[in-house]
Structures are given as structure tokens and as C-alpha cells.
Amino acid sequence: MAAKRKIRYAVVGLGHIAQVAVIPAFAHARRNSELTAIVSGDSTKRRELSRRYRIEHAFDYDQFDDCLRVVDAVYIALPNSMHAEYTIRAAQAGVHVLCEKPLAVTSEECREMIAACQKAKIKLMTAYRLHFEGVNLAAIDLARSGTLGELKYFNSSFSMTVRRGDIRTKRASGGGTLYDIGVYCINAARNLFRDEPTEVSAVSVNSGTKTLKEIDETTAATLRFGNDRIATFVTSFNAADVGSFRIVGTKGDLRADPAYEYAEGLEFTLTVDGKKTRKKVGKRDQFAPELLYFSDCIVNDVEPEPSGEEGLQDVRIVEALYKSARTGRPVAIRPFSKRKRPTARQRISRPGVRKPELVKVQSASR
């Protein structure tokens, strides 16, 4: 059912992802979403972006409570360490929350966010944009259909060379490879296997690069699923830009490369009995579908997917992987029941957006 009114949003935090993707996405989500306010501690960003996009309200962080009085929902694009505070404050004001991944830095914070939203009876969604991307959903459908036979293992590589001083390298801000890019690999494995890991293990290494001394430079992870299935992946902030995965079954395999990108098109190759089938799409706006879907959930009072619980599970796994890396031992994962899964209704396609001129911000990788 289509929304009958437009949901008024504030984008909170005007870093790279907000400027290059979230704010421009509102042009493709006009059916039910409008950008009413922005929040930033930088007066230049507030002034220039509100003028460019004709945004009615622009607030400093200490005016966040005022912001919450003029919007129905917020898109949290803040550093990871700030997700919990601003989500809980929004919930207490009765404002719905679409929060960038990871949902928070700790599972305890995630639970506090979920509880606050439930108490206020507002919607909370983790902003996993690939849950709405057609190529990704087609890969999931193929993996689950039996086309590959009995699924056996998943492997992924995700890396970039992060700029000196980037927030992803700061421990106090919730930095680290697993929080920033590892969650994509974890979420992909869980959705492709349609199952939850029972045990995880990891090794983290640092080569001595000063800019990465506060976090893991590279982490190799193993997730053990039921029926003797394994998922492995490597994440790094000091390697060439790579983002791919492969899932292998008894009859064939599916390789996605690029698999996690939003600045270009996605592609996968299916191989069964030696026959290859390729699926590729050009660049798409992966953020407008999130807005369209979440606004419909608000208007029609539908529990969104991916939910806060979905974000919680990935953070639980990240915590367990870092614990394993510290202790050198595998860590058991408590059972988790996934309440909702991606559906056909989430296949929402919008054309790609042209990269806008950025205001006092740059990309994470160089």
C-alpha cells in the first residue's frame, strides 16, 4: 500500500555518506519522503547544504531537541559511537529512526535503542541498503532456490586504503574494519545461508601503520553455521579496494564482484555445471529505496526489515569476533531468531545520482 502522506526527515550528521548519497536520495523518494531538516556542528555545511537543497531547517547538535519537534523521522549518519544517544533521544520524542550501520558499537547499546523505540512505539530500521538492491536480492534468491545445490561455504574480501585521520580509524568513535565493512560480509553470509552462526573465530593483525594503531588494520574471520557450513572473510583498511563474495554449493557457485558498492553498478556470475550466467546492472540509487520503504512502514504501521534486531545480531557477531581475536579462542554465539527477511516488496529501483559537490568532507579511502 502506498503512503498517503509524506514523512518529514532530518538527516543527522553531514559527513561523506550523508552528502554523497543520503541527501541526494530524497529527490528519488518524493512520493512519500521529504527532507525537512539537517543537523551538523559545522555552520558552513548547514548553510551551504540547506541553500543548495532548499532545506527549511538547519540545526546545530545542541539544537537537536528543537529539530525533533519539526520532523517525523531522522536518518542517523553520525559516527558509530553517537548512534545510541541520538536514536534514544529521537525515540523519546516520538520520532522514527533510520540508523546507519552498524546499529551501535555494543550489543548493550543496540538493546537500549531497541527498547527505547519499542517503549515509544516508533519504528527503528537499520540502514542496510543492500536489502533493497535487486542484484543482491537476486543472488539471495538463487542461493536459497537450490540452484547451487546444498550450500557449503561463503568467502568474501572487503578492503580499502583509509585516509589518514579518518573517523573509521578512531577507537573512541567506534572505528574498526569489522564495524565499518565487516558487517556487510556478516550480513551477506547470514542472508545467503538463511541461518545464524553458532560459533566464530578471528585473527586481527597490525603491520605497524601509525594511522591504524587504535584499531585492527586487517581481520580474518570464520563463522560456523549449522549443517557443517562455513563463512570466511577478510577485511582491511590498508589494502587495495576490493569488495566481493562467493558462495559455493554442491552443484555450482555464485560470485558477486563488486558486491557491496554503492558508487557503481553491481554484478554477479552464476556457474552451474560449467555454464556461466552473468547478471549486471549499472549504478543505482541504493538510498532512496530505504527512504521509500521506511516511510511506507511508518504510514502503514508495518515493522520494517532490516529491523533493529537485525542490526543487533551483526553487532553481537562483531563483538564476538573481536573477543576471539583478543583471546585466540573461538566464541559461541547465542541463538538468534530472525523475525523478518527481505521480501519482493523491497525490490525498489531508482536511477543513480550524480556525485554532488561536497562541503568540507572527503571519502574514506584514498
Helices and strands as residue ranges (DSSP letters): E 7-12, H 16-17, I 18-22, H 23-25, G 26-28, E 33-39, H 43-52, E 57-59, G 61-63, H 64-67, E 73-76, G 80-82, H 83-92, E 96-100, H 107-120, E 124-127, G 129-132, H 134-145, E 151-161, G 167-169, G 171-173, H 177-177, I 178-182, H 183-193, E 199-205, G 210-212, E 218-225, E 229-236, E 238-249, E 252-256, E 266-272, E 275-281, H 288-300, H 308-327, E 331-332, G 344-346
